[in-house]
């Protein structure tokens, strides 16, 4: 009897070990799984945000709102991590999420999207990106209409025709528009080419000044501001996160800066044809829900929000003695957020 009882205990232990191995990881005290795929009742959702500035924070807000409003909101375990504007950090975060077999990864901004796409390349984990201006140039989709692979998302293509038209309305004598951009950021290189095409057709010269990182911004901004009538800002993450420095140098040179969305205008730029980044984030979040509900990411066309709303900073316009043209009488009007502008 003792031998039989011992054999039974060994079999029971072996069965328990087998069940544990099949689970794909060890359960934590809160009931979640610390490795392998999520349980049938939950989805592990990773969100990598390249860094924190108002535009990208608004993107996250929209994604979060869409996830919380979805029909599977109670099944989502969300892990949001910040890359602190460092591609290597984004790489590490993405690899960790893939190693833990997350069910889906959202990536906000191009560098985060590139990291997530590379980490998930040989897995079945879908990547949904947000605010990637040119995902084809970034190499994460094959085509805007048919992305292919297991990746899709939203693009924040700027309406440069409307932007240049706005600049000319506020500064009719403008001849040279300066652009500060990060040479390694694919979106900025693509946007620069598009802006040049639009501006040159209107007889305006684009004066470009490239930077590699934040440390280059002060001197580059000083050099650029001395050569141009105004500066036009892209959605360049490096430049946006150092917008205060750019504004200081432009103000010292007596020229205005035009932004790419409302937060930049609220923080001291004079005007913009603004994209709603919260709305962009919501569209992105909803796309991910579609994938979790069974659609293939590679078959969902990249979402695009290219139509913008005119927004002007009345305090900045007054400082430069510029009156609002009648054509923009209905533009959204803001004043400077003094706390953000410090």
N, C-alpha and C positions, 0 to 999 in steps of 0.2 A: 504493500500500500504506500509506503514511504517513497519507493521508487516511482510509482505511478503519479503520485502527487507532485514530485519534483519535475517529472516530464511535462505535466500539465502547466506548471508555472513557467517553464522554459518556453513552451509553445505560446502561452499568453503574452510573455514578454516579447517574443519575436513578432507576433501579430501587432503589438503596440508600436514597435519600432518601424514596422513596415508601413503602418498607417501614417506615422509621423513623417517618414521619408516621402510619401506620396503627397503630403500637404505642401511641399515646396519651401518650407521654412519653419521657424519656431514662432508660435503665437506669443505675443506680448501680453502683459497684464491687462491692457485696455481692450483686448479682443482682436487687435489688428495683427497682420502677419508681417514679420520683419524681413522677409525675403521671399522671392518668388512672386507669382501672380496673386492678385487680390482674390478673396473668396468670391463665391458666386453671387453673394449679396452686396458686394461693394466694388468700387472702381478706384484704383489709385491714380490720382491726377497730379502730375508734376507741372509746375509753372516756373519757367526760368525767365526772369526779367533782367535784361542786360545791365540796367542800373536805374537809379531813382532820379528822375526829373519829371516835371509836371506832365509832359506829353505821354511818357511811358506809364506813369502812375495812373493817368486817365485810361490808358489801354487796359491796364489790369483791373481797374474799377469796372469797366464794361464787361470784361471776361467774367469776373466774379459775379456780377449781377445776372448774367445769362445763365451761369451754372446754378445759382441759387433759385432761379425761376424755372429751371427745367423739371421735367417729369421724373427725373431720377436724382434729384437734389439730395435726398436722404441717403443715397447710396454712394455718394462721392466723398473720398478722403483726399483733401487738397493739401499739397505740399508746395508752397511758394518759396522760391529762393532767389536771392539777389546776386548778380554777378559782379556788382561794384565796378562796372565799366571795364572789366578785364576779361578778355577772351579765354585766357587759360583757366580762370575761375569758372567760366561758363562750361568749358570742356569738362572739368572735374565734376561739376554738378550734374551735367548730362550723363556722363559715364556712370555715376552713382545711381541715377534714376533708372538707367537701363539695366544695371547689375541687379537692382531690386525688382526688375520686371514690372515697372509701372504700366498701367493700361493705356495711358496716353500722355504725351508731353506737349504742353503749350509753350511757345517761345516768343517773347516780346522783344522786338527789334532784331535787325539782321545778324549781328554777331551771335546772339543767343540762338537764333534759328539755325545758323550754320553749325554751331556746336551740337545742338540736339539732333540735327539731321545726320551728322557724321557718326554720332554715338549710336543712333538707332538704325544705321544703314543695313546691318545684317540681322535685324530682328523683325518681328511683326508689330512693333510698337509704332503707332502713328504719331506724326509730329504735325501740330497745327500752329502756324506762325501768325503773328500780328505785327502790323506796321513795318512790313518789308517792302520798300518802294519798288525794287526790281528783283523779284525772286528768281527770274531766269538768269540774270547776270550774276546773282549770288550762287547759282548752281544748285538750288534746292528743289526746283521744279523744271520740267522739260518745256512746258508751255502753259500760258495763263489759263487757257480754256480746258486743257487736259493735262494736269500736272504730272500724272504718271507716278510710279513708285508708291510710297505710303505717306505722302506729305502734301499739305495744302494750307491755305490760310487767307489772310487779307493783306492788301497792298494799299499804302497811303500815297498814291501818285499825286503830286502837286500840280495844280492848274497854273502853269507858268504864264500862259497867255493872259489870264485874268490878273495875275500878280503884277506883271509888267504894266498892264493897262492901269492898274491902281497906282503904281509908282509914278507913271507919267501924269496921271490926273492930279496927284499931290505935288509933284515936282515937274512941271511942264518942260523945263530946260535941262532935264537930266541927260547926261551924255555918257557917263561911266558908272556902272554899278559894280561894286566890289563883292566878292564871294570868298569867305573863309571856309575851308573844307578840309576834312581828314583824307589824306591820299590813300589810305588803306581801307576806307569804308566804301564798299561797292555802290551802295545807294547814292552816296554823295558824288561819286565820279559820274554815275548815270544821270543824276539830276543836273549836274553842271553842264553836261552835253546838251540836255534838253533846254535849259535856260539860255544857253548861248544861241541855239537855233532860233528861239523866239525873239530874243533881244536884238540879234543882228538883223532880223527881218524888219525891225522897227528903227534901225539906225543907231542902236545903243551898243556900246562896247562893254563886254564883261571882263573885268580885271580879277583874276583868280590869285589866291594866296593859299598854298597848301601847308598843312601842318601834319605832324605825325602823332602828337599827343598833347595833353593838357599843358605841359611845360612850354610848348611852342606858341601857345595862343597869345600871350601878352605882346610879345615882340611882333608877331605876324599881324595882329590887329592894328598895332601902331603903324606899321609899314603900309598896310592896306588902306587905312583911313586917310592917309595923306595923299592918296592917288585918285580918289573917287568922289562922286557926288553923294553917294549913299551906299549902304551895305545891305545885301539881301541874304537872309539866313535860311538854310535848308532845315531838314529834320536830322541833321548830322548830330549824333549823340554826343560826341566829344565837344563840339562847339556849343550845343544847347546846355550841356552841364557846366559850361564856363561862360554862359551868356553875360553875366555881370561884368566880367573882364572885358569882353568885346564892347559892351555898351559904354564902359568907362572910357575906352580909347576912342570910340566914335564920338562921344559927347565932347571929349577934349579937342577933337578935330572939327567940331561944329557940324557934323553930318548925322542924319537919322539912320536907324537900322530898321529894316522890315523883317517881320517874323514869318513863320510858316503856319502858326496856329494861335488861338486866342490866349493861351497861357503865356506865350512869349510876348504878346502885346501887353498883357497885364503886368508883365515883369519889366517893361520899359521899351519895347520896340514900338514904332509909331503906328504901324498898320499891317494888315495881312488879309489874304484870302484864306480863311481858316477852315481846316478840317476838324470835324467833331471826333476826337479820339475815343471818347466814351462810347459813342455809337459804333465806331470801328471795332472796339473791344467786344461789344455785345454780339456783333455779327460773327466775330472770331469764336466766341464762346459757344454760340449756337451751332457753328460748323462742327466743333468738337463733339457736341452732344449727338449730332447726326451720325458721326463715326462710331461713337460708343453704342448707338442704337442699331448698328449693323451696316451702315454705308461704307464704301471704300474711299479713303481719303484721296487716293490718286485719281478718282473719277469726279471729284467735286471741283468745279472751276474756282480759281482764285477770286476772292471777292475784292471789288475795287470801289472806293469812295473817292471820286475825283472832284466832285462839285463842292466848292467851298462857300463860306459866308464872309462878306466883308466885315472886318472889325477894325476899329481905330481907337487909339489912346488919345483922348482929348487933351490931356495935360501935356503930352509930348508934342502934339501938334501946336499947341499954344506957345510952347517954348521955342519952336522953330518958326513961329509966325506964319503958319500954314492954315488956311481956311478949308473946311470940308466942302468939296465940290457938290453941286446940286445932284449929280448922278449918284452920289453915295450918301444922300441924306438919310436913307433908311439903314445905313450900316450900324452894326452893333457898336455901342460906345462903352468904353471902359476907362478906368483911371489906373494909375500905377499902384500895384501892390507893394507898398513900401517895405514890408517885412521880407518878401521874396526877393526884392531888388537889392537888398543889402549884401 
